[in-house]
Amino acid sequence: MYRVKLTRKAEKQYDHLTSYRKKINGLLEFLENTAYPAKEYDLVKLSGSRSAYRIRIGKVRIKYFVNKDEKTVIVYHIGLRSETTYK
């Protein structure tokens, strides 16, 4: 079991995404059981970091770190993907 934490920035981003809360809540509950839900969600390991991952749920991107020693998942970004996201 992992403990899921949201950074202050992620909490604010979560508050603005009212139409996606049900899906995000489902993902956060799933992350409590497994930090690497590759079969259930579109999971990608982010380059440049040993423990950073990104999950895509429709237009929403959720980025998080995994601390295996402390058994925690730290969500640091929850945002919508737009045309300018990767430019």
Residue frames as a rotation matrix with the C-alpha (Angstrom) as fourth column:
MET 1
0.575 0.818 0.000 0.00
0.818 -0.575 0.000 0.00
0.000 0.000 -1.000 0.00
TYR 2
-0.578 -0.712 0.400 1.19
0.723 -0.673 -0.153 3.47
0.378 0.201 0.904 -0.93
ARG 3
0.077 0.536 -0.841 0.24
0.691 -0.636 -0.343 6.79
-0.718 -0.555 -0.420 0.61
VAL 4
-0.057 -0.002 0.998 -0.79
0.920 -0.388 0.052 9.35
0.388 0.921 0.024 -2.03
LYS 5
-0.038 -0.024 -0.999 0.07
0.589 -0.808 -0.004 13.01
-0.807 -0.589 0.045 -1.42
LEU 6
0.503 0.196 0.842 -0.71
0.804 -0.462 -0.374 16.03
0.316 0.865 -0.390 -3.57
THR 7
-0.684 -0.707 -0.182 1.53
0.730 -0.661 -0.175 19.08
0.004 -0.253 0.968 -3.63
ARG 8
-0.276 0.573 -0.772 -0.07
0.264 -0.727 -0.634 22.46
-0.924 -0.379 0.050 -3.04
LYS 9
-0.641 -0.027 -0.767 0.15
-0.658 -0.496 0.567 23.19
-0.396 0.868 0.300 -6.77
ALA 10
-0.918 0.293 -0.268 -1.50
0.074 0.789 0.610 19.88
0.390 0.541 -0.745 -7.65
GLU 11
-0.508 0.762 -0.402 -4.30
0.741 0.148 -0.655 20.55
-0.439 -0.631 -0.640 -5.15
LYS 12
-0.292 0.367 -0.883 -5.05
-0.262 -0.919 -0.296 23.89
-0.920 0.145 0.364 -6.81
GLN 13
-0.779 -0.029 -0.627 -5.00
-0.626 0.097 0.774 22.30
0.038 0.995 -0.094 -10.25
TYR 14
-0.858 0.483 -0.174 -7.32
0.489 0.872 0.008 19.55
0.156 -0.078 -0.985 -9.01
ASP 15
-0.406 0.721 -0.562 -9.79
0.406 -0.409 -0.817 22.15
-0.819 -0.560 -0.127 -7.69
HIS 16
-0.366 0.221 -0.904 -10.10
-0.660 -0.747 0.084 23.69
-0.656 0.627 0.420 -11.16
LEU 17
-0.808 0.015 -0.589 -10.82
-0.480 0.562 0.673 20.40
0.341 0.827 -0.447 -12.95
THR 18
-0.399 0.724 0.563 -14.34
-0.723 0.130 -0.679 19.80
-0.565 -0.678 0.471 -11.69
SER 19
0.507 0.688 -0.519 -15.50
-0.861 0.378 -0.340 17.80
-0.038 0.619 0.784 -14.73
TYR 20
0.163 -0.542 -0.824 -12.66
-0.401 0.727 -0.558 15.27
0.902 0.421 -0.099 -14.39
ARG 21
-0.190 -0.304 0.933 -12.73
-0.969 -0.093 -0.228 14.77
0.157 -0.948 -0.277 -10.60
LYS 22
0.723 0.527 0.447 -14.45
-0.599 0.800 0.027 11.38
-0.344 -0.287 0.894 -10.72
LYS 23
0.855 -0.451 -0.256 -11.77
0.108 0.637 -0.763 9.95
0.508 0.625 0.593 -13.03
ILE 24
-0.045 -0.911 0.409 -8.92
-0.455 -0.346 -0.821 11.59
0.889 -0.223 -0.399 -11.09
ASN 25
0.129 0.158 0.979 -10.31
-0.987 0.119 0.111 10.27
-0.099 -0.980 0.172 -7.78
GLY 26
0.966 0.246 0.073 -10.46
-0.232 0.959 -0.160 6.78
-0.110 0.137 0.984 -9.25
LEU 27
0.496 -0.857 -0.140 -6.83
0.074 0.202 -0.977 7.04
0.865 0.474 0.164 -10.32
LEU 28
-0.158 -0.575 0.803 -5.68
-0.770 -0.437 -0.465 8.36
0.618 -0.692 -0.373 -6.93
GLU 29
0.507 0.396 0.765 -7.42
-0.790 0.568 0.229 5.47
-0.344 -0.721 0.601 -5.17
PHE 30
0.975 -0.164 -0.151 -5.79
0.056 0.836 -0.546 3.05
0.216 0.524 0.824 -7.62
LEU 31
0.215 -0.957 0.196 -2.37
-0.270 -0.251 -0.929 4.56
0.938 0.147 -0.313 -6.93
GLU 32
0.242 -0.082 0.967 -2.79
-0.970 -0.034 0.240 3.66
0.013 -0.996 -0.087 -3.25
ASN 33
0.813 0.134 0.567 -2.67
-0.215 0.973 0.079 -0.02
-0.542 -0.186 0.820 -4.22
THR 34
0.311 -0.739 0.598 -0.10
0.865 0.480 0.144 0.09
-0.393 0.472 0.789 -7.00
ALA 35
0.174 -0.332 -0.927 2.20
-0.020 -0.942 0.334 2.93
-0.985 -0.040 -0.171 -8.00
TYR 36
-0.749 -0.511 -0.422 2.68
-0.456 -0.066 0.888 1.58
-0.481 0.857 -0.183 -11.53
PRO 37
0.058 0.876 0.479 -0.75
0.015 0.479 -0.878 0.92
-0.998 0.059 0.015 -13.13
ALA 38
-0.721 -0.490 -0.490 0.60
-0.442 -0.219 0.870 0.32
-0.534 0.844 -0.059 -16.65
LYS 39
-0.870 0.411 0.273 -2.13
0.494 0.717 0.491 -2.10
0.006 0.562 -0.827 -17.70
GLU 40
-0.018 0.955 -0.295 -5.04
0.926 -0.096 -0.366 0.01
-0.378 -0.280 -0.882 -16.47
TYR 41
0.764 0.220 -0.606 -3.85
0.108 -0.970 -0.216 3.49
-0.636 0.099 -0.765 -17.46
ASP 42
0.756 -0.536 0.375 -1.61
0.377 -0.110 -0.919 5.09
0.534 0.837 0.119 -20.09
LEU 43
0.844 -0.502 -0.190 1.55
0.075 -0.239 0.968 5.16
-0.531 -0.831 -0.164 -17.96
VAL 44
0.660 -0.707 0.256 4.85
0.307 -0.057 -0.950 6.60
0.686 0.705 0.179 -19.23
LYS 45
0.414 -0.643 -0.644 8.10
0.809 -0.064 0.584 6.90
-0.416 -0.763 0.494 -17.30
LEU 46
0.998 -0.051 -0.034 9.47
-0.060 -0.926 -0.372 10.42
-0.013 0.373 -0.928 -17.68
SER 47
0.421 -0.906 0.034 13.03
0.698 0.300 -0.650 10.69
0.579 0.297 0.759 -18.91
GLY 48
-0.135 -0.605 0.784 15.61
-0.129 -0.774 -0.620 12.44
0.983 -0.184 0.027 -16.76
SER 49
-0.125 0.130 0.984 14.32
-0.982 -0.154 -0.105 11.05
0.138 -0.979 0.147 -13.48
ARG 50
-0.925 -0.300 -0.232 14.44
-0.267 0.950 -0.163 7.65
0.270 -0.089 -0.959 -11.87
SER 51
-0.761 0.623 -0.181 11.00
0.595 0.559 -0.577 7.79
-0.259 -0.547 -0.796 -10.30
ALA 52
-0.532 0.591 -0.606 8.85
-0.444 -0.804 -0.395 10.28
-0.721 0.059 0.690 -12.26
TYR 53
-0.728 0.390 0.563 5.82
0.631 0.703 0.329 9.07
-0.267 0.595 -0.758 -14.20
ARG 54
-0.734 0.571 -0.369 2.96
-0.631 -0.774 0.058 10.49
-0.252 0.275 0.928 -16.25
ILE 55
-0.619 0.650 0.440 -0.55
0.607 0.752 -0.257 9.09
-0.498 0.108 -0.860 -16.60
ARG 56
-0.918 0.364 -0.158 -2.99
-0.379 -0.684 0.623 10.24
0.119 0.632 0.766 -19.23
ILE 57
-0.479 0.870 0.119 -6.75
0.646 0.441 -0.623 10.19
-0.594 -0.221 -0.773 -18.68
GLY 58
0.609 0.667 0.429 -8.35
0.776 -0.390 -0.495 11.73
-0.163 0.634 -0.756 -21.77
LYS 59
0.523 -0.383 0.761 -7.08
0.243 -0.789 -0.564 15.31
0.817 0.481 -0.319 -21.92
VAL 60
0.864 -0.175 0.473 -5.81
-0.500 -0.409 0.763 15.27
0.060 -0.895 -0.441 -18.32
ARG 61
0.209 -0.872 -0.442 -2.14
0.079 0.465 -0.882 14.61
0.975 0.149 0.166 -17.55
ILE 62
0.949 0.055 0.311 -1.10
-0.307 -0.075 0.949 13.58
0.076 -0.996 -0.055 -14.06
LYS 63
0.180 -0.960 -0.215 2.60
-0.144 0.191 -0.971 13.61
0.973 0.206 -0.104 -13.17
TYR 64
0.888 0.149 0.434 3.97
-0.446 0.060 0.893 12.05
0.107 -0.987 0.120 -10.02
PHE 65
-0.250 -0.967 -0.055 7.04
-0.771 0.233 -0.593 10.74
0.586 -0.106 -0.803 -8.21
VAL 66
0.798 0.405 -0.447 7.29
-0.072 0.800 0.596 7.38
0.599 -0.443 0.667 -6.44
ASN 67
-0.143 -0.796 0.588 9.30
-0.916 -0.119 -0.383 7.02
0.375 -0.594 -0.712 -3.24
LYS 68
0.229 0.227 -0.947 9.68
-0.143 0.970 0.198 3.27
0.963 0.090 0.255 -2.75
ASP 69
-0.716 -0.606 -0.347 11.46
0.253 0.238 -0.938 3.59
0.650 -0.759 -0.017 0.59
GLU 70
-0.914 0.392 0.102 8.67
-0.300 -0.483 -0.822 5.59
-0.273 -0.783 0.559 2.23
LYS 71
-0.641 0.687 0.344 5.91
0.755 0.645 0.119 3.94
-0.140 0.335 -0.932 0.17
THR 72
0.005 0.628 -0.778 4.55
0.202 -0.762 -0.615 7.30
-0.979 -0.154 -0.131 -1.01
VAL 73
-0.191 0.051 0.980 3.28
0.977 -0.088 0.195 8.64
0.096 0.995 -0.033 -4.32
ILE 74
-0.285 0.024 -0.958 3.67
0.360 -0.924 -0.130 12.42
-0.888 -0.382 0.254 -4.66
VAL 75
0.245 0.468 0.849 1.45
0.970 -0.109 -0.219 13.98
-0.010 0.877 -0.480 -7.32
TYR 76
-0.400 -0.506 -0.764 2.98
0.523 -0.811 0.263 17.26
-0.753 -0.294 0.589 -8.43
HIS 77
-0.828 0.164 -0.536 0.99
-0.477 -0.707 0.522 18.15
-0.293 0.688 0.664 -11.57
ILE 78
-0.316 0.800 0.510 -2.62
0.716 0.554 -0.425 17.67
-0.623 0.231 -0.748 -12.69
GLY 79
-0.375 0.123 -0.919 -3.46
-0.349 -0.937 0.017 19.55
-0.859 0.326 0.395 -15.86
LEU 80
0.703 0.659 0.268 -5.24
0.107 0.275 -0.955 19.59
-0.703 0.700 0.123 -19.16
ARG 81
-0.454 -0.791 0.411 -3.29
0.583 0.085 0.808 19.00
-0.674 0.606 0.422 -22.32
SER 82
0.635 0.599 -0.488 -3.79
0.002 -0.632 -0.775 21.72
-0.772 0.491 -0.403 -24.89
GLU 83
0.901 -0.276 0.334 -2.24
0.369 0.087 -0.925 22.61
0.227 0.957 0.180 -28.24
THR 84
0.486 -0.736 0.472 0.50
-0.475 -0.676 -0.564 24.59
0.733 0.050 -0.678 -26.47
THR 85
0.953 -0.052 0.298 1.36
-0.252 0.407 0.878 22.02
-0.167 -0.912 0.375 -23.79
TYR 86
0.524 -0.775 0.354 4.44
0.574 0.628 0.526 20.59
-0.630 -0.072 0.774 -25.47
LYS 87
0.600 -0.304 0.740 5.64
0.610 -0.425 -0.669 23.66
0.517 0.853 -0.069 -27.40
